[in-house]
Amino acid sequence: MSDKTRASSLDTEHPAKWSLVHQIGEQKAEILRLRAELLDANEALTVAYLHGYSKASEQASAENAKLRAALKPFADEAERHNRLCLGSDIDHWSIDVSRLTLGDLRAAAAALKEAGDDT
C-alpha cells in the first residue's frame, strides 16, 4: 500500500483523528508565527530601549562635565588652602583671601540651575 493510499484510507477510516492532526498542525504553525512576531517585537523594543538609554547617558555625561567644570575653581581653591595649612579642624574658617571670582560663583550657580537645582 502506497503512502498516498494509506493517507486516503486514514481520511476515510478515521476522519475525526485526521481532522485533529490537521488542527494540531495548524495550531503549531500559528504558535511558531506568533513566536516569530514576539521575537521581532522584542528586538524592536530592545533597540528602542538601548537608543533611549544611550541618549540619556550622553545627556547625563554632558551635564556631569558642566557641573565638574563649575566645581573646578572650588576644588582648586581647596587644594591651594590644603597646601597652606593641614587638618580638618580648620574647616569652619572663612576664606578671606581667595582666588575665586564672581565669574566662578556665577558659573557654579548657572550649572546648578541648568541641572535643575534652583536653590
RATA-V109520 format. One record per pair of residues at least 4 apart in sequence whose C-alpha atoms are under 6 Angstrom apart, sorted by the first residue. I is the first residue (numbers start at 1). J is the second residue. D is the distance in Angstrom with one decimal. If there is no record, write none. Layout:
# RATA-V109520
i & j & d
I & J & D
I & J & D
This chain:
# RATA-V109520
i & j & d
9 & 13 & 5.7
10 & 14 & 5.4
11 & 15 & 4.9
15 & 19 & 6.0
38 & 42 & 5.9
45 & 49 & 6.0
50 & 54 & 5.9
53 & 57 & 6.0
60 & 64 & 6.0
67 & 111 & 5.8
70 & 107 & 5.7
70 & 108 & 4.6
82 & 86 & 5.7
103 & 107 & 6.0
112 & 117 & 5.2
113 & 117 & 5.0
113 & 118 & 5.1
